[in-house]
Amino acid sequence: MAVQFHPHARERMEERGASEAEVEAAVQTGERIPARFGRTGFRRNFPFGGEWRGSSYATKQVEAYAVPEGDDWLVITVLTRYF
């Protein structure tokens, strides 16, 4: 199962500080969460231990919303939370 990225998802990843590897890991090994509009959500926490927009955080949570495309997933958008 491969993970592909919609251009919108790539823009959100850059804007919100998520790497391609983190999003792929969330889709492949993260928790599945309910989503609307026929999408599937995937969530995974990552150790962060860094600074984001002037504040320090220990953990980064990456949520990816995707649709099945054949045997692959097409990631539509990505959210991040820092805590």
mmCIF file of the N, C-alpha and C atoms, coordinates in Angstrom:
data_MODEL
# 
_entry.id   MODEL 
# 
loop_
_atom_site.group_PDB 
_atom_site.id 
_atom_site.type_symbol 
_atom_site.label_atom_id 
_atom_site.label_alt_id 
_atom_site.label_comp_id 
_atom_site.label_asym_id 
_atom_site.label_entity_id 
_atom_site.label_seq_id 
_atom_site.pdbx_PDB_ins_code 
_atom_site.Cartn_x 
_atom_site.Cartn_y 
_atom_site.Cartn_z 
_atom_site.occupancy 
_atom_site.B_iso_or_equiv 
_atom_site.pdbx_formal_charge 
_atom_site.auth_seq_id 
_atom_site.auth_comp_id 
_atom_site.auth_asym_id 
_atom_site.auth_atom_id 
_atom_site.pdbx_PDB_model_num 
ATOM 1   N N  . MET A 1 1  ? 0.842   -1.179 0.000  1.00 0.00 ? 1  MET A N  1 
ATOM 2   C CA . MET A 1 1  ? 0.000   0.000  0.000  1.00 0.00 ? 1  MET A CA 1 
ATOM 3   C C  . MET A 1 1  ? 0.890   1.246  0.000  1.00 0.00 ? 1  MET A C  1 
ATOM 4   N N  . ALA A 1 2  ? 0.730   2.045  -1.010 1.00 0.00 ? 2  ALA A N  1 
ATOM 5   C CA . ALA A 1 2  ? 1.511   3.273  -1.120 1.00 0.00 ? 2  ALA A CA 1 
ATOM 6   C C  . ALA A 1 2  ? 0.660   4.462  -0.687 1.00 0.00 ? 2  ALA A C  1 
ATOM 7   N N  . VAL A 1 3  ? 1.324   5.522  -0.293 1.00 0.00 ? 3  VAL A N  1 
ATOM 8   C CA . VAL A 1 3  ? 0.655   6.754  0.098  1.00 0.00 ? 3  VAL A CA 1 
ATOM 9   C C  . VAL A 1 3  ? 1.010   7.819  -0.929 1.00 0.00 ? 3  VAL A C  1 
ATOM 10  N N  . GLN A 1 4  ? -0.012  8.420  -1.516 1.00 0.00 ? 4  GLN A N  1 
ATOM 11  C CA . GLN A 1 4  ? 0.184   9.496  -2.484 1.00 0.00 ? 4  GLN A CA 1 
ATOM 12  C C  . GLN A 1 4  ? -0.373  10.779 -1.885 1.00 0.00 ? 4  GLN A C  1 
ATOM 13  N N  . PHE A 1 5  ? 0.080   11.917 -2.408 1.00 0.00 ? 5  PHE A N  1 
ATOM 14  C CA . PHE A 1 5  ? -0.281  13.203 -1.825 1.00 0.00 ? 5  PHE A CA 1 
ATOM 15  C C  . PHE A 1 5  ? -0.936  14.117 -2.856 1.00 0.00 ? 5  PHE A C  1 
ATOM 16  N N  . HIS A 1 6  ? -2.098  14.616 -2.527 1.00 0.00 ? 6  HIS A N  1 
ATOM 17  C CA . HIS A 1 6  ? -2.766  15.639 -3.325 1.00 0.00 ? 6  HIS A CA 1 
ATOM 18  C C  . HIS A 1 6  ? -1.974  16.941 -3.136 1.00 0.00 ? 6  HIS A C  1 
ATOM 19  N N  . PRO A 1 7  ? -1.921  17.812 -4.143 1.00 0.00 ? 7  PRO A N  1 
ATOM 20  C CA . PRO A 1 7  ? -1.207  19.087 -3.979 1.00 0.00 ? 7  PRO A CA 1 
ATOM 21  C C  . PRO A 1 7  ? -1.675  19.892 -2.762 1.00 0.00 ? 7  PRO A C  1 
ATOM 22  N N  . HIS A 1 8  ? -2.966  19.843 -2.457 1.00 0.00 ? 8  HIS A N  1 
ATOM 23  C CA . HIS A 1 8  ? -3.476  20.549 -1.269 1.00 0.00 ? 8  HIS A CA 1 
ATOM 24  C C  . HIS A 1 8  ? -2.820  20.007 -0.003 1.00 0.00 ? 8  HIS A C  1 
ATOM 25  N N  . ALA A 1 9  ? -2.682  18.678 0.079  1.00 0.00 ? 9  ALA A N  1 
ATOM 26  C CA . ALA A 1 9  ? -2.066  18.063 1.254  1.00 0.00 ? 9  ALA A CA 1 
ATOM 27  C C  . ALA A 1 9  ? -0.611  18.500 1.393  1.00 0.00 ? 9  ALA A C  1 
ATOM 28  N N  . ARG A 1 10 ? 0.112   18.566 0.291  1.00 0.00 ? 10 ARG A N  1 
ATOM 29  C CA . ARG A 1 10 ? 1.516   19.010 0.351  1.00 0.00 ? 10 ARG A CA 1 
ATOM 30  C C  . ARG A 1 10 ? 1.618   20.448 0.862  1.00 0.00 ? 10 ARG A C  1 
ATOM 31  N N  . GLU A 1 11 ? 0.713   21.309 0.428  1.00 0.00 ? 11 GLU A N  1 
ATOM 32  C CA . GLU A 1 11 ? 0.706   22.698 0.907  1.00 0.00 ? 11 GLU A CA 1 
ATOM 33  C C  . GLU A 1 11 ? 0.435   22.747 2.405  1.00 0.00 ? 11 GLU A C  1 
ATOM 34  N N  . ARG A 1 12 ? -0.551  21.969 2.875  1.00 0.00 ? 12 ARG A N  1 
ATOM 35  C CA . ARG A 1 12 ? -0.875  21.964 4.300  1.00 0.00 ? 12 ARG A CA 1 
ATOM 36  C C  . ARG A 1 12 ? 0.270   21.374 5.120  1.00 0.00 ? 12 ARG A C  1 
ATOM 37  N N  . MET A 1 13 ? 0.956   20.351 4.587  1.00 0.00 ? 13 MET A N  1 
ATOM 38  C CA . MET A 1 13 ? 2.084   19.756 5.301  1.00 0.00 ? 13 MET A CA 1 
ATOM 39  C C  . MET A 1 13 ? 3.168   20.797 5.539  1.00 0.00 ? 13 MET A C  1 
ATOM 40  N N  . GLU A 1 14 ? 3.494   21.544 4.503  1.00 0.00 ? 14 GLU A N  1 
ATOM 41  C CA . GLU A 1 14 ? 4.528   22.574 4.636  1.00 0.00 ? 14 GLU A CA 1 
ATOM 42  C C  . GLU A 1 14 ? 4.085   23.663 5.611  1.00 0.00 ? 14 GLU A C  1 
ATOM 43  N N  . GLU A 1 15 ? 2.859   24.090 5.486  1.00 0.00 ? 15 GLU A N  1 
ATOM 44  C CA . GLU A 1 15 ? 2.317   25.157 6.327  1.00 0.00 ? 15 GLU A CA 1 
ATOM 45  C C  . GLU A 1 15 ? 2.241   24.749 7.792  1.00 0.00 ? 15 GLU A C  1 
ATOM 46  N N  . ARG A 1 16 ? 1.972   23.476 8.052  1.00 0.00 ? 16 ARG A N  1 
ATOM 47  C CA . ARG A 1 16 ? 1.706   23.001 9.409  1.00 0.00 ? 16 ARG A CA 1 
ATOM 48  C C  . ARG A 1 16 ? 2.833   22.192 10.027 1.00 0.00 ? 16 ARG A C  1 
ATOM 49  N N  . GLY A 1 17 ? 3.941   22.024 9.311  1.00 0.00 ? 17 GLY A N  1 
ATOM 50  C CA . GLY A 1 17 ? 5.121   21.406 9.889  1.00 0.00 ? 17 GLY A CA 1 
ATOM 51  C C  . GLY A 1 17 ? 5.126   19.891 9.927  1.00 0.00 ? 17 GLY A C  1 
ATOM 52  N N  . ALA A 1 18 ? 4.432   19.244 9.015  1.00 0.00 ? 18 ALA A N  1 
ATOM 53  C CA . ALA A 1 18 ? 4.435   17.776 8.958  1.00 0.00 ? 18 ALA A CA 1 
ATOM 54  C C  . ALA A 1 18 ? 5.304   17.317 7.788  1.00 0.00 ? 18 ALA A C  1 
ATOM 55  N N  . SER A 1 19 ? 6.114   16.316 8.027  1.00 0.00 ? 19 SER A N  1 
ATOM 56  C CA . SER A 1 19 ? 6.955   15.778 6.958  1.00 0.00 ? 19 SER A CA 1 
ATOM 57  C C  . SER A 1 19 ? 6.216   14.667 6.218  1.00 0.00 ? 19 SER A C  1 
ATOM 58  N N  . GLU A 1 20 ? 6.708   14.368 5.032  1.00 0.00 ? 20 GLU A N  1 
ATOM 59  C CA . GLU A 1 20 ? 6.133   13.280 4.242  1.00 0.00 ? 20 GLU A CA 1 
ATOM 60  C C  . GLU A 1 20 ? 6.244   11.955 5.003  1.00 0.00 ? 20 GLU A C  1 
ATOM 61  N N  . ALA A 1 21 ? 7.377   11.736 5.640  1.00 0.00 ? 21 ALA A N  1 
ATOM 62  C CA . ALA A 1 21 ? 7.589   10.491 6.394  1.00 0.00 ? 21 ALA A CA 1 
ATOM 63  C C  . ALA A 1 21 ? 6.607   10.373 7.558  1.00 0.00 ? 21 ALA A C  1 
ATOM 64  N N  . GLU A 1 22 ? 6.328   11.479 8.243  1.00 0.00 ? 22 GLU A N  1 
ATOM 65  C CA . GLU A 1 22 ? 5.372   11.442 9.354  1.00 0.00 ? 22 GLU A CA 1 
ATOM 66  C C  . GLU A 1 22 ? 3.966   11.121 8.858  1.00 0.00 ? 22 GLU A C  1 
ATOM 67  N N  . VAL A 1 23 ? 3.580   11.721 7.750  1.00 0.00 ? 23 VAL A N  1 
ATOM 68  C CA . VAL A 1 23 ? 2.239   11.469 7.209  1.00 0.00 ? 23 VAL A CA 1 
ATOM 69  C C  . VAL A 1 23 ? 2.131   10.017 6.747  1.00 0.00 ? 23 VAL A C  1 
ATOM 70  N N  . GLU A 1 24 ? 3.141   9.516  6.074  1.00 0.00 ? 24 GLU A N  1 
ATOM 71  C CA . GLU A 1 24 ? 3.126   8.115  5.650  1.00 0.00 ? 24 GLU A CA 1 
ATOM 72  C C  . GLU A 1 24 ? 3.023   7.184  6.850  1.00 0.00 ? 24 GLU A C  1 
ATOM 73  N N  . ALA A 1 25 ? 3.766   7.472  7.911  1.00 0.00 ? 25 ALA A N  1 
ATOM 74  C CA . ALA A 1 25 ? 3.715   6.639  9.116  1.00 0.00 ? 25 ALA A CA 1 
ATOM 75  C C  . ALA A 1 25 ? 2.336   6.701  9.765  1.00 0.00 ? 25 ALA A C  1 
ATOM 76  N N  . ALA A 1 26 ? 1.710   7.873  9.763  1.00 0.00 ? 26 ALA A N  1 
ATOM 77  C CA . ALA A 1 26 ? 0.370   8.003  10.326 1.00 0.00 ? 26 ALA A CA 1 
ATOM 78  C C  . ALA A 1 26 ? -0.619  7.144  9.544  1.00 0.00 ? 26 ALA A C  1 
ATOM 79  N N  . VAL A 1 27 ? -0.519  7.168  8.221  1.00 0.00 ? 27 VAL A N  1 
ATOM 80  C CA . VAL A 1 27 ? -1.439  6.389  7.390  1.00 0.00 ? 27 VAL A CA 1 
ATOM 81  C C  . VAL A 1 27 ? -1.171  4.890  7.554  1.00 0.00 ? 27 VAL A C  1 
ATOM 82  N N  . GLN A 1 28 ? 0.082   4.491  7.588  1.00 0.00 ? 28 GLN A N  1 
ATOM 83  C CA . GLN A 1 28 ? 0.414   3.073  7.611  1.00 0.00 ? 28 GLN A CA 1 
ATOM 84  C C  . GLN A 1 28 ? 0.283   2.431  8.987  1.00 0.00 ? 28 GLN A C  1 
ATOM 85  N N  . THR A 1 29 ? 0.578   3.180  10.047 1.00 0.00 ? 29 THR A N  1 
ATOM 86  C CA . THR A 1 29 ? 0.591   2.556  11.374 1.00 0.00 ? 29 THR A CA 1 
ATOM 87  C C  . THR A 1 29 ? -0.204  3.322  12.422 1.00 0.00 ? 29 THR A C  1 
ATOM 88  N N  . GLY A 1 30 ? -0.850  4.420  12.035 1.00 0.00 ? 30 GLY A N  1 
ATOM 89  C CA . GLY A 1 30 ? -1.583  5.229  13.003 1.00 0.00 ? 30 GLY A CA 1 
ATOM 90  C C  . GLY A 1 30 ? -2.970  4.696  13.299 1.00 0.00 ? 30 GLY A C  1 
ATOM 91  N N  . GLU A 1 31 ? -3.604  5.350  14.227 1.00 0.00 ? 31 GLU A N  1 
ATOM 92  C CA . GLU A 1 31 ? -4.976  5.035  14.621 1.00 0.00 ? 31 GLU A CA 1 
ATOM 93  C C  . GLU A 1 31 ? -5.939  5.542  13.549 1.00 0.00 ? 31 GLU A C  1 
ATOM 94  N N  . ARG A 1 32 ? -6.904  4.728  13.184 1.00 0.00 ? 32 ARG A N  1 
ATOM 95  C CA . ARG A 1 32 ? -7.952  5.167  12.245 1.00 0.00 ? 32 ARG A CA 1 
ATOM 96  C C  . ARG A 1 32 ? -9.002  5.932  13.032 1.00 0.00 ? 32 ARG A C  1 
ATOM 97  N N  . ILE A 1 33 ? -9.430  7.056  12.476 1.00 0.00 ? 33 ILE A N  1 
ATOM 98  C CA . ILE A 1 33 ? -10.440 7.878  13.138 1.00 0.00 ? 33 ILE A CA 1 
ATOM 99  C C  . ILE A 1 33 ? -11.566 8.173  12.153 1.00 0.00 ? 33 ILE A C  1 
ATOM 100 N N  . PRO A 1 34 ? -12.773 8.408  12.656 1.00 0.00 ? 34 PRO A N  1 
ATOM 101 C CA . PRO A 1 34 ? -13.888 8.697  11.761 1.00 0.00 ? 34 PRO A CA 1 
ATOM 102 C C  . PRO A 1 34 ? -13.670 10.006 11.008 1.00 0.00 ? 34 PRO A C  1 
ATOM 103 N N  . ALA A 1 35 ? -14.156 10.043 9.782  1.00 0.00 ? 35 ALA A N  1 
ATOM 104 C CA . ALA A 1 35 ? -14.057 11.252 8.958  1.00 0.00 ? 35 ALA A CA 1 
ATOM 105 C C  . ALA A 1 35 ? -15.304 11.360 8.097  1.00 0.00 ? 35 ALA A C  1 
ATOM 106 N N  . ARG A 1 36 ? -15.557 12.562 7.618  1.00 0.00 ? 36 ARG A N  1 
ATOM 107 C CA . ARG A 1 36 ? -16.740 12.798 6.792  1.00 0.00 ? 36 ARG A CA 1 
ATOM 108 C C  . ARG A 1 36 ? -16.387 12.713 5.310  1.00 0.00 ? 36 ARG A C  1 
ATOM 109 N N  . PHE A 1 37 ? -17.424 12.749 4.503  1.00 0.00 ? 37 PHE A N  1 
ATOM 110 C CA . PHE A 1 37 ? -17.301 12.830 3.050  1.00 0.00 ? 37 PHE A CA 1 
ATOM 111 C C  . PHE A 1 37 ? -16.595 11.624 2.428  1.00 0.00 ? 37 PHE A C  1 
ATOM 112 N N  . GLY A 1 38 ? -16.749 10.444 3.021  1.00 0.00 ? 38 GLY A N  1 
ATOM 113 C CA . GLY A 1 38 ? -16.164 9.236  2.461  1.00 0.00 ? 38 GLY A CA 1 
ATOM 114 C C  . GLY A 1 38 ? -14.664 9.121  2.657  1.00 0.00 ? 38 GLY A C  1 
ATOM 115 N N  . ARG A 1 39 ? -14.119 9.944  3.518  1.00 0.00 ? 39 ARG A N  1 
ATOM 116 C CA . ARG A 1 39 ? -12.672 9.902  3.788  1.00 0.00 ? 39 ARG A CA 1 
ATOM 117 C C  . ARG A 1 39 ? -12.386 9.052  5.011  1.00 0.00 ? 39 ARG A C  1 
ATOM 118 N N  . THR A 1 40 ? -11.137 8.694  5.176  1.00 0.00 ? 40 THR A N  1 
ATOM 119 C CA . THR A 1 40 ? -10.665 7.985  6.359  1.00 0.00 ? 40 THR A CA 1 
ATOM 120 C C  . THR A 1 40 ? -9.590  8.841  7.007  1.00 0.00 ? 40 THR A C  1 
ATOM 121 N N  . GLY A 1 41 ? -9.679  8.985  8.320  1.00 0.00 ? 41 GLY A N  1 
ATOM 122 C CA . GLY A 1 41 ? -8.671  9.738  9.051  1.00 0.00 ? 41 GLY A CA 1 
ATOM 123 C C  . GLY A 1 41 ? -7.671  8.803  9.703  1.00 0.00 ? 41 GLY A C  1 
ATOM 124 N N  . PHE A 1 42 ? -6.443  9.272  9.790  1.00 0.00 ? 42 PHE A N  1 
ATOM 125 C CA . PHE A 1 42 ? -5.362  8.529  10.448 1.00 0.00 ? 42 PHE A CA 1 
ATOM 126 C C  . PHE A 1 42 ? -4.649  9.489  11.392 1.00 0.00 ? 42 PHE A C  1 
ATOM 127 N N  . ARG A 1 43 ? -4.362  9.025  12.608 1.00 0.00 ? 43 ARG A N  1 
ATOM 128 C CA . ARG A 1 43 ? -3.731  9.891  13.603 1.00 0.00 ? 43 ARG A CA 1 
ATOM 129 C C  . ARG A 1 43 ? -2.571  9.151  14.263 1.00 0.00 ? 43 ARG A C  1 
ATOM 130 N N  . ARG A 1 44 ? -1.478  9.897  14.457 1.00 0.00 ? 44 ARG A N  1 
ATOM 131 C CA . ARG A 1 44 ? -0.334  9.317  15.162 1.00 0.00 ? 44 ARG A CA 1 
ATOM 132 C C  . ARG A 1 44 ? 0.433   10.427 15.867 1.00 0.00 ? 44 ARG A C  1 
ATOM 133 N N  . ASN A 1 45 ? 0.907   10.130 17.082 1.00 0.00 ? 45 ASN A N  1 
ATOM 134 C CA . ASN A 1 45 ? 1.734   11.062 17.847 1.00 0.00 ? 45 ASN A CA 1 
ATOM 135 C C  . ASN A 1 45 ? 3.204   10.744 17.620 1.00 0.00 ? 45 ASN A C  1 
ATOM 136 N N  . PHE A 1 46 ? 4.011   11.809 17.536 1.00 0.00 ? 46 PHE A N  1 
ATOM 137 C CA . PHE A 1 46 ? 5.451   11.681 17.348 1.00 0.00 ? 46 PHE A CA 1 
ATOM 138 C C  . PHE A 1 46 ? 6.165   12.485 18.413 1.00 0.00 ? 46 PHE A C  1 
ATOM 139 N N  . PRO A 1 47 ? 7.278   11.972 18.941 1.00 0.00 ? 47 PRO A N  1 
ATOM 140 C CA . PRO A 1 47 ? 8.089   12.797 19.840 1.00 0.00 ? 47 PRO A CA 1 
ATOM 141 C C  . PRO A 1 47 ? 8.592   14.009 19.058 1.00 0.00 ? 47 PRO A C  1 
ATOM 142 N N  . PHE A 1 48 ? 8.499   15.180 19.640 1.00 0.00 ? 48 PHE A N  1 
ATOM 143 C CA . PHE A 1 48 ? 8.897   16.392 18.930 1.00 0.00 ? 48 PHE A CA 1 
ATOM 144 C C  . PHE A 1 48 ? 10.071  17.071 19.628 1.00 0.00 ? 48 PHE A C  1 
ATOM 145 N N  . GLY A 1 49 ? 9.891   17.440 20.881 1.00 0.00 ? 49 GLY A N  1 
ATOM 146 C CA . GLY A 1 49 ? 10.969  18.048 21.658 1.00 0.00 ? 49 GLY A CA 1 
ATOM 147 C C  . GLY A 1 49 ? 11.602  19.242 20.979 1.00 0.00 ? 49 GLY A C  1 
ATOM 148 N N  . GLY A 1 50 ? 10.776  20.085 20.402 1.00 0.00 ? 50 GLY A N  1 
ATOM 149 C CA . GLY A 1 50 ? 11.310  21.242 19.695 1.00 0.00 ? 50 GLY A CA 1 
ATOM 150 C C  . GLY A 1 50 ? 10.413  22.457 19.829 1.00 0.00 ? 50 GLY A C  1 
ATOM 151 N N  . GLU A 1 51 ? 10.714  23.436 19.020 1.00 0.00 ? 51 GLU A N  1 
ATOM 152 C CA . GLU A 1 51 ? 9.977   24.689 19.048 1.00 0.00 ? 51 GLU A CA 1 
ATOM 153 C C  . GLU A 1 51 ? 9.162   24.838 17.768 1.00 0.00 ? 51 GLU A C  1 
ATOM 154 N N  . TRP A 1 52 ? 7.925   25.279 17.927 1.00 0.00 ? 52 TRP A N  1 
ATOM 155 C CA . TRP A 1 52 ? 7.053   25.559 16.793 1.00 0.00 ? 52 TRP A CA 1 
ATOM 156 C C  . TRP A 1 52 ? 6.398   26.909 17.040 1.00 0.00 ? 52 TRP A C  1 
ATOM 157 N N  . ARG A 1 53 ? 6.661   27.834 16.135 1.00 0.00 ? 53 ARG A N  1 
ATOM 158 C CA . ARG A 1 53 ? 6.089   29.181 16.199 1.00 0.00 ? 53 ARG A CA 1 
ATOM 159 C C  . ARG A 1 53 ? 6.280   29.835 17.560 1.00 0.00 ? 53 ARG A C  1 
ATOM 160 N N  . GLY A 1 54 ? 7.498   29.706 18.073 1.00 0.00 ? 54 GLY A N  1 
ATOM 161 C CA . GLY A 1 54 ? 7.880   30.415 19.287 1.00 0.00 ? 54 GLY A CA 1 
ATOM 162 C C  . GLY A 1 54 ? 7.572   29.727 20.600 1.00 0.00 ? 54 GLY A C  1 
ATOM 163 N N  . SER A 1 55 ? 6.996   28.542 20.574 1.00 0.00 ? 55 SER A N  1 
ATOM 164 C CA . SER A 1 55 ? 6.710   27.805 21.807 1.00 0.00 ? 55 SER A CA 1 
ATOM 165 C C  . SER A 1 55 ? 7.330   26.417 21.724 1.00 0.00 ? 55 SER A C  1 
ATOM 166 N N  . SER A 1 56 ? 7.684   25.882 22.893 1.00 0.00 ? 56 SER A N  1 
ATOM 167 C CA . SER A 1 56 ? 8.293   24.549 22.951 1.00 0.00 ? 56 SER A CA 1 
ATOM 168 C C  . SER A 1 56 ? 7.232   23.488 23.202 1.00 0.00 ? 56 SER A C  1 
ATOM 169 N N  . TYR A 1 57 ? 7.383   22.355 22.503 1.00 0.00 ? 57 TYR A N  1 
ATOM 170 C CA . TYR A 1 57 ? 6.429   21.257 22.632 1.00 0.00 ? 57 TYR A CA 1 
ATOM 171 C C  . TYR A 1 57 ? 7.177   19.935 22.669 1.00 0.00 ? 57 TYR A C  1 
ATOM 172 N N  . ALA A 1 58 ? 6.616   18.979 23.404 1.00 0.00 ? 58 ALA A N  1 
ATOM 173 C CA . ALA A 1 58 ? 7.219   17.650 23.507 1.00 0.00 ? 58 ALA A CA 1 
ATOM 174 C C  . ALA A 1 58 ? 6.696   16.704 22.436 1.00 0.00 ? 58 ALA A C  1 
ATOM 175 N N  . THR A 1 59 ? 5.463   16.922 21.986 1.00 0.00 ? 59 THR A N  1 
ATOM 176 C CA . THR A 1 59 ? 4.797   15.973 21.100 1.00 0.00 ? 59 THR A CA 1 
ATOM 177 C C  . THR A 1 59 ? 4.171   16.686 19.911 1.00 0.00 ? 59 THR A C  1 
ATOM 178 N N  . LYS A 1 60 ? 4.234   16.041 18.757 1.00 0.00 ? 60 LYS A N  1 
ATOM 179 C CA . LYS A 1 60 ? 3.537   16.508 17.563 1.00 0.00 ? 60 LYS A CA 1 
ATOM 180 C C  . LYS A 1 60 ? 2.553   15.419 17.153 1.00 0.00 ? 60 LYS A C  1 
ATOM 181 N N  . GLN A 1 61 ? 1.295   15.794 16.972 1.00 0.00 ? 61 GLN A N  1 
ATOM 182 C CA . GLN A 1 61 ? 0.282   14.862 16.505 1.00 0.00 ? 61 GLN A CA 1 
ATOM 183 C C  . GLN A 1 61 ? -0.024  15.183 15.042 1.00 0.00 ? 61 GLN A C  1 
ATOM 184 N N  . VAL A 1 62 ? 0.040   14.171 14.206 1.00 0.00 ? 62 VAL A N  1 
ATOM 185 C CA . VAL A 1 62 ? -0.231  14.335 12.777 1.00 0.00 ? 62 VAL A CA 1 
ATOM 186 C C  . VAL A 1 62 ? -1.513  13.582 12.446 1.00 0.00 ? 62 VAL A C  1 
ATOM 187 N N  . GLU A 1 63 ? -2.455  14.297 11.808 1.00 0.00 ? 63 GLU A N  1 
ATOM 188 C CA . GLU A 1 63 ? -3.691  13.689 11.314 1.00 0.00 ? 63 GLU A CA 1 
ATOM 189 C C  . GLU A 1 63 ? -3.710  13.823 9.804  1.00 0.00 ? 63 GLU A C  1 
ATOM 190 N N  . ALA A 1 64 ? -3.933  12.735 9.124  1.00 0.00 ? 64 ALA A N  1 
ATOM 191 C CA . ALA A 1 64 ? -4.035  12.729 7.666  1.00 0.00 ? 64 ALA A CA 1 
ATOM 192 C C  . ALA A 1 64 ? -5.419  12.240 7.286  1.00 0.00 ? 64 ALA A C  1 
ATOM 193 N N  . TYR A 1 65 ? -6.045  12.937 6.345  1.00 0.00 ? 65 TYR A N  1 
ATOM 194 C CA . TYR A 1 65 ? -7.350  12.530 5.836  1.00 0.00 ? 65 TYR A CA 1 
ATOM 195 C C  . TYR A 1 65 ? -7.171  12.108 4.397  1.00 0.00 ? 65 TYR A C  1 
ATOM 196 N N  . ALA A 1 66 ? -7.605  10.871 4.097  1.00 0.00 ? 66 ALA A N  1 
ATOM 197 C CA . ALA A 1 66 ? -7.299  10.267 2.805  1.00 0.00 ? 66 ALA A CA 1 
ATOM 198 C C  . ALA A 1 66 ? -8.504  9.531  2.238  1.00 0.00 ? 66 ALA A C  1 
ATOM 199 N N  . VAL A 1 67 ? -8.418  9.249  0.942  1.00 0.00 ? 67 VAL A N  1 
ATOM 200 C CA . VAL A 1 67 ? -9.419  8.423  0.259  1.00 0.00 ? 67 VAL A CA 1 
ATOM 201 C C  . VAL A 1 67 ? -8.678  7.271  -0.413 1.00 0.00 ? 67 VAL A C  1 
ATOM 202 N N  . PRO A 1 68 ? -9.321  6.106  -0.480 1.00 0.00 ? 68 PRO A N  1 
ATOM 203 C CA . PRO A 1 68 ? -8.673  4.994  -1.170 1.00 0.00 ? 68 PRO A CA 1 
ATOM 204 C C  . PRO A 1 68 ? -8.596  5.261  -2.666 1.00 0.00 ? 68 PRO A C  1 
ATOM 205 N N  . GLU A 1 69 ? -7.488  4.907  -3.248 1.00 0.00 ? 69 GLU A N  1 
ATOM 206 C CA . GLU A 1 69 ? -7.288  5.036  -4.691 1.00 0.00 ? 69 GLU A CA 1 
ATOM 207 C C  . GLU A 1 69 ? -6.636  3.746  -5.163 1.00 0.00 ? 69 GLU A C  1 
ATOM 208 N N  . GLY A 1 70 ? -7.474  2.801  -5.601 1.00 0.00 ? 70 GLY A N  1 
ATOM 209 C CA . GLY A 1 70 ? -6.967  1.463  -5.918 1.00 0.00 ? 70 GLY A CA 1 
ATOM 210 C C  . GLY A 1 70 ? -6.491  0.816  -4.637 1.00 0.00 ? 70 GLY A C  1 
ATOM 211 N N  . ASP A 1 71 ? -5.259  0.323  -4.643 1.00 0.00 ? 71 ASP A N  1 
ATOM 212 C CA . ASP A 1 71 ? -4.660  -0.266 -3.447 1.00 0.00 ? 71 ASP A CA 1 
ATOM 213 C C  . ASP A 1 71 ? -3.922  0.764  -2.600 1.00 0.00 ? 71 ASP A C  1 
ATOM 214 N N  . ASP A 1 72 ? -3.905  2.012  -3.024 1.00 0.00 ? 72 ASP A N  1 
ATOM 215 C CA . ASP A 1 72 ? -3.163  3.074  -2.351 1.00 0.00 ? 72 ASP A CA 1 
ATOM 216 C C  . ASP A 1 72 ? -4.106  4.010  -1.600 1.00 0.00 ? 72 ASP A C  1 
ATOM 217 N N  . TRP A 1 73 ? -3.514  4.934  -0.862 1.00 0.00 ? 73 TRP A N  1 
ATOM 218 C CA . TRP A 1 73 ? -4.246  6.019  -0.211 1.00 0.00 ? 73 TRP A CA 1 
ATOM 219 C C  . TRP A 1 73 ? -3.813  7.337  -0.834 1.00 0.00 ? 73 TRP A C  1 
ATOM 220 N N  . LEU A 1 74 ? -4.775  8.194  -1.134 1.00 0.00 ? 74 LEU A N  1 
ATOM 221 C CA . LEU A 1 74 ? -4.499  9.552  -1.593 1.00 0.00 ? 74 LEU A CA 1 
ATOM 222 C C  . LEU A 1 74 ? -4.816  10.484 -0.438 1.00 0.00 ? 74 LEU A C  1 
ATOM 223 N N  . VAL A 1 75 ? -3.781  11.099 0.125  1.00 0.00 ? 75 VAL A N  1 
ATOM 224 C CA . VAL A 1 75 ? -3.954  12.017 1.243  1.00 0.00 ? 75 VAL A CA 1 
ATOM 225 C C  . VAL A 1 75 ? -4.471  13.339 0.699  1.00 0.00 ? 75 VAL A C  1 
ATOM 226 N N  . ILE A 1 76 ? -5.600  13.787 1.257  1.00 0.00 ? 76 ILE A N  1 
ATOM 227 C CA . ILE A 1 76 ? -6.254  15.008 0.805  1.00 0.00 ? 76 ILE A CA 1 
ATOM 228 C C  . ILE A 1 76 ? -5.801  16.215 1.604  1.00 0.00 ? 76 ILE A C  1 
ATOM 229 N N  . THR A 1 77 ? -5.728  16.061 2.927  1.00 0.00 ? 77 THR A N  1 
ATOM 230 C CA . THR A 1 77 ? -5.281  17.163 3.772  1.00 0.00 ? 77 THR A CA 1 
ATOM 231 C C  . THR A 1 77 ? -4.610  16.614 5.018  1.00 0.00 ? 77 THR A C  1 
ATOM 232 N N  . VAL A 1 78 ? -3.870  17.490 5.685  1.00 0.00 ? 78 VAL A N  1 
ATOM 233 C CA . VAL A 1 78 ? -3.101  17.101 6.870  1.00 0.00 ? 78 VAL A CA 1 
ATOM 234 C C  . VAL A 1 78 ? -3.267  18.174 7.937  1.00 0.00 ? 78 VAL A C  1 
ATOM 235 N N  . LEU A 1 79 ? -3.471  17.740 9.187  1.00 0.00 ? 79 LEU A N  1 
ATOM 236 C CA . LEU A 1 79 ? -3.536  18.639 10.343 1.00 0.00 ? 79 LEU A CA 1 
ATOM 237 C C  . LEU A 1 79 ? -2.421  18.263 11.292 1.00 0.00 ? 79 LEU A C  1 
ATOM 238 N N  . THR A 1 80 ? -1.925  19.225 12.036 1.00 0.00 ? 80 THR A N  1 
ATOM 239 C CA . THR A 1 80 ? -0.952  18.938 13.098 1.00 0.00 ? 80 THR A CA 1 
ATOM 240 C C  . THR A 1 80 ? -1.381  19.632 14.367 1.00 0.00 ? 80 THR A C  1 
ATOM 241 N N  . ARG A 1 81 ? -1.056  19.015 15.476 1.00 0.00 ? 81 ARG A N  1 
ATOM 242 C CA . ARG A 1 81 ? -1.265  19.623 16.807 1.00 0.00 ? 81 ARG A CA 1 
ATOM 243 C C  . ARG A 1 81 ? 0.037   19.432 17.568 1.00 0.00 ? 81 ARG A C  1 
ATOM 244 N N  . TYR A 1 82 ? 0.400   20.446 18.284 1.00 0.00 ? 82 TYR A N  1 
ATOM 245 C CA . TYR A 1 82 ? 1.609   20.397 19.100 1.00 0.00 ? 82 TYR A CA 1 
ATOM 246 C C  . TYR A 1 82 ? 1.196   20.519 20.567 1.00 0.00 ? 82 TYR A C  1 
ATOM 247 N N  . PHE A 1 83 ? 1.742   19.642 21.396 1.00 0.00 ? 83 PHE A N  1 
ATOM 248 C CA . PHE A 1 83 ? 1.443   19.710 22.835 1.00 0.00 ? 83 PHE A CA 1 
ATOM 249 C C  . PHE A 1 83 ? 2.571   19.102 23.641 1.00 0.00 ? 83 PHE A C  1 
# 
